[in-house]
Amino acid sequence: MAEQQTPIVEVKSLSIDETPISGMTLEERLKIIRSIAEECIGEEELKDLLANKHEPICFDAFQPSGRMHIALGVQKMINVKKLTSAGCRVKMMIADLTAFLNNKMGGDPKKIEVVGKYFIEIWKSLGMNSLGKVEFLWSSEEIYSHVNEYWPLVLDIARTNKLPRLTNCCQVEQDEISGAQIMCPCMQCADIFFLKADICQQGMDQREVNILAREYCDGIKRNNKPIILSHHMLPGLQQGQGKMSNSESSSAIFMDDDQAEVNVKIKKAYCPPKVVEGNPCLEYLKYIVFPWFKEFSVERKAEFGGAKTYTSFEELVVDYEGEALHPGDVKPALSKALNTILQPVRDHFASDSNAKDLLKKVKTFSRTTSTKVEKKKTKEQQTSADSKKSLAVDDTSQSSSEVALEERFQIIRIVGEECIQEDELRNLLAHKDEPICYDGFEPSGRMHIAQGVMKTINVNRLTSAGCKVRVWIADWFAFLNNKMGGDLEKIEVVGNYFIEIWKASGMDLSTGKVEFLWSSEEINSRSREYWPIVMDIARKNKLPRLTRCCQIMGRTEQDDLSGAQILYPCMQCADIFFLKADICQLGMDQRKVNVLAREYCDDIKRKNKPIILSHHMLPGLQQGQTKMSKSDASSAIFMEDEADVVNHKIEMAYCPPKVVDGNPCLEYLKYVVFPKLKEFTVFSSAEDGGAKTYQTYEDFVVDYEAETLRPDDVKPALSKALNVILQPVRDHFSSGAPRDLLERVKEQVAMSFQVEHYIEGTGQVPVLMTSFEHDFTSWHLLICVSQASIGL
């Protein structure tokens, strides 16, 4: 974002000692910097920092959110000038992304950009740009220019912090917390490390998120924690107003208020006689007027004490508490002082055409609160929403000539145990020759037969009906969900192993209708498209709605959830739109997050919702196991199991006579054997009926329920059928690169299993190892480079 070149405006100088840093003692620098803060966390660390670093980096950030009040304008200018005079470099982050996330300016990026530029013009008019050590950085530009550094850091902070810790950083009521309020502190915390900040200089309202950054340092064994300087927050001008509010103009002096507005506001301000504590007029004197001028003059008639100039706030307090100074004396003098400070700003916005235009726009913008979504979309928002509606349905295209519409529908429909909605699916097939199907998986260890054979069957059905299938290798999601110990290098190995299995098991890749896409690569290459969708989903959904999706990750207790489990459904929902999917073909365990995507379509007024095909989930082989478990080898057949292992597992499997429902052996027949082999042959002695081949599962069930077939008949035949299906996979992995890949997976799974059991037993979450005291070899290059580049 190019900044407009504006002439430097002459302003009355702050009375801060301009002695070059080389002429300052350590104690002098420390005193100046320490004077900024109501609280300093890490005071001894601050001394060490100043002793060892000539130009420490101070971080400050602001979300463009409307007109600028005097605390954000003048108080920030005072603090920045103190910091630069003491040798610090100040990085001012214009947090346009978190402003969008928090729905500032109705979540309109164009408005947020205008307000950010207006803020910069105000600080320029006060002389901030003449200090030489101040950088204005737009978060969107910085982040999107360094996506490999930034987003892995955000994800790591999210996965290593539980929800209660993150909600402590929120400044909204608990029942109003959305996904945005969980994502935001993770991003704010990441900003500190991303900008290599030594000092966080922000208001007391940001204290919790800055402490979160120090706690994160403990987790990653980083010794140099960011020092926290938390400055005082000015209250509102009216009685009982704990803070200034952009939505209540009487609560604050704004930087573009004219002289008359300042006079009226101060005249009406709460200013009880003799009372200093909680007196907003005296707070303006303490934190704005005295730091700016180093003095405060009161003009009175001789009979009321005459004119008097105070050179310290403490001196003024003595007179005020002793009633030698009254509100009637203070208010006119305060108005005069504030108007003197603000006049250069008014002059700048009156004479500079660019600044004048920005102010005009800011004043006309309709504002929303951070917790309410703007109901009426602006033209820019509507354009943005319309761009998300492009489901790529081509009304002029013809349906496949090879397969009739109804045949295509039936082939696709059989994939799903449930379809939401069938009429939409028919309409899609009638108007789009090659619909896009989305399927995704987390590389998370050895592959069981449902992931291998069932997915191959379903993908081949979809492509035979004319669909294009995008298989999403969700490596970042596996990292978020701590698969393979959260080690991205291991996750990549497992992802490649999965692809090799599908190739060997007969997934039809010859037509070019199947794409394997790595989430990290796709997201990083199109981050400006992806992350705004994630943030929009997060801000439009409250925490309870998102936590309902968390069963997809095997967790339900809210206090036990981490920030990752809230980011996860927002990202998974975004994947659907990012990949331009017409159909979501995933398991029943993913149903809630897919429904979230359809609900999001209602929010953005998108008519073409993704169709949900939720396929059946195979149970575990043992009684009572509702699903397969990779940590329990006896619960499933794995794709590279040897024949004797398959035989043993099936022999020990739960298979009650006459019972069909909940019988895992029969489920393997229904969902694996019959779809793959088209028949099932049972071998028995002549006196027991001899060999019999079933062409349909339904025919088989009739005999099983009538006890014409017994478990002892079924199990050996099932083992034989499964071994036939798996043999091409075994052959593929018997030599060369595939064999080496499989050995790496087995070794890594064993190590990850131990880590996961350690975590379950202690409640600890493994964190990114970034200190030189730790072994880097187990971490993916992306994360190592990310951490190293930002000084972790």
Stockholm file with secondary structure:
# STOCKHOLM 1.0

chainA/1-792         MAEQQTPIVEVKSLSIDETPISGMTLEERLKIIRSIAEECIGEEELKDLLANKHEPICFDAFQPSGRMHIALGVQKMINVKKLTSAGCRVKMMIADLTAFLNNKMGGDPKKIEVVGKYFIEIWKSLGMNSLGKVEFLWSSEEIYSHVNEYWPLVLDIARTNKLPRLTNCCQVEQDEISGAQIMCPCMQCADIFFLKADICQQGMDQREVNILAREYCDGIKRNNKPIILSHHMLPGLQQGQGKMSNSESSSAIFMDDDQAEVNVKIKKAYCPPKVVEGNPCLEYLKYIVFPWFKEFSVERKAEFGGAKTYTSFEELVVDYEGEALHPGDVKPALSKALNTILQPVRDHFASDSNAKDLLKKVKTFSRTTSTKVEKKKTKEQQTSADSKKSLAVDDTSQSSSEVALEERFQIIRIVGEECIQEDELRNLLAHKDEPICYDGFEPSGRMHIAQGVMKTINVNRLTSAGCKVRVWIADWFAFLNNKMGGDLEKIEVVGNYFIEIWKASGMDLSTGKVEFLWSSEEINSRSREYWPIVMDIARKNKLPRLTRCCQIMGRTEQDDLSGAQILYPCMQCADIFFLKADICQLGMDQRKVNVLAREYCDDIKRKNKPIILSHHMLPGLQQGQTKMSKSDASSAIFMEDEADVVNHKIEMAYCPPKVVDGNPCLEYLKYVVFPKLKEFTVFSSAEDGGAKTYQTYEDFVVDYEAETLRPDDVKPALSKALNVILQPVRDHFSSGAPRDLLERVKEQVAMSFQVEHYIEGTGQVPVLMTSFEHDFTSWHLLICVSQASIGL
#=GR chainA/1-792 SS CCCCCCCCCCCCCCCCCCCCGGGCCHHHHHHHHHTTCSEEECHHHHHHHHHHCSSCEEEEEECCCSSCBHIIIIIHHHHHHHHHHTTCEEEEEECHHHHHHTTGGGGCHHHHHHHHHHHHHHHHHTTGGGSSSEEEEEHHHHHHHSHHHHHHHHHHHHHTSBHHHHHTTCCSCGGGCBHHHHHHHHHHHHHHHHTTCSEEEEEGGGHHHHHHHHHHHHHTTCSCCCEEEEECCCCCSSTTCCSCCTTCGGGSCBTTCCHHHHHHHHHHSCCCTTCCTTCHHHHHIIIIIHHHHSCEEECCCGGGTCCEEESSHHHHHHHHHTTSSCHHHHHHHHHHHHHHHHHHHHHHHHHCHHHHHHHHHHHHCCCCCTTSCCSSCCHHHHHHHHHHTCCCCCTTCCCCSSSCHHHHHHHHHTTCSEEECHHHHHHHHHHCSSCEEEEEECCCSSCBHIIIIIHHHHHHHHHHTTCEEEEEECHHHHHHTTGGGGCHHHHHHHHHHHHHHHHHTTCCCTTSCEEEEEHHHHHHHTHHHHHHHHHHHHHTSBHHHHHGGGGGGTCCCGGGCBTHHHHHHHHHHHHHHHTTCSEEEEEGGGHHHHHHHHHHHHHTTCSSCCEEEEECCCCCSSTTCCSCCTTCGGGSCBTTCCHHHHHHHHHHSCCCTTCCTTCHHHHHIIIIIHHHHSCEEECCCGGGTCCEEESSHHHHHHHHHTTSSCHHHHHHHHHHHHHHHHHHHHHHTTSHHHHHHHHHHHHHHHHHHHHHHHHHHHCCCCCCCCSTTSCGGGSCHHHHHHHHHTTC
#=GC SS_cons         CCCCCCCCCCCCCCCCCCCCGGGCCHHHHHHHHHTTCSEEECHHHHHHHHHHCSSCEEEEEECCCSSCBHIIIIIHHHHHHHHHHTTCEEEEEECHHHHHHTTGGGGCHHHHHHHHHHHHHHHHHTTGGGSSSEEEEEHHHHHHHSHHHHHHHHHHHHHTSBHHHHHTTCCSCGGGCBHHHHHHHHHHHHHHHHTTCSEEEEEGGGHHHHHHHHHHHHHTTCSCCCEEEEECCCCCSSTTCCSCCTTCGGGSCBTTCCHHHHHHHHHHSCCCTTCCTTCHHHHHIIIIIHHHHSCEEECCCGGGTCCEEESSHHHHHHHHHTTSSCHHHHHHHHHHHHHHHHHHHHHHHHHCHHHHHHHHHHHHCCCCCTTSCCSSCCHHHHHHHHHHTCCCCCTTCCCCSSSCHHHHHHHHHTTCSEEECHHHHHHHHHHCSSCEEEEEECCCSSCBHIIIIIHHHHHHHHHHTTCEEEEEECHHHHHHTTGGGGCHHHHHHHHHHHHHHHHHTTCCCTTSCEEEEEHHHHHHHTHHHHHHHHHHHHHTSBHHHHHGGGGGGTCCCGGGCBTHHHHHHHHHHHHHHHTTCSEEEEEGGGHHHHHHHHHHHHHTTCSSCCEEEEECCCCCSSTTCCSCCTTCGGGSCBTTCCHHHHHHHHHHSCCCTTCCTTCHHHHHIIIIIHHHHSCEEECCCGGGTCCEEESSHHHHHHHHHTTSSCHHHHHHHHHHHHHHHHHHHHHHTTSHHHHHHHHHHHHHHHHHHHHHHHHHHHCCCCCCCCSTTSCGGGSCHHHHHHHHHTTC
//
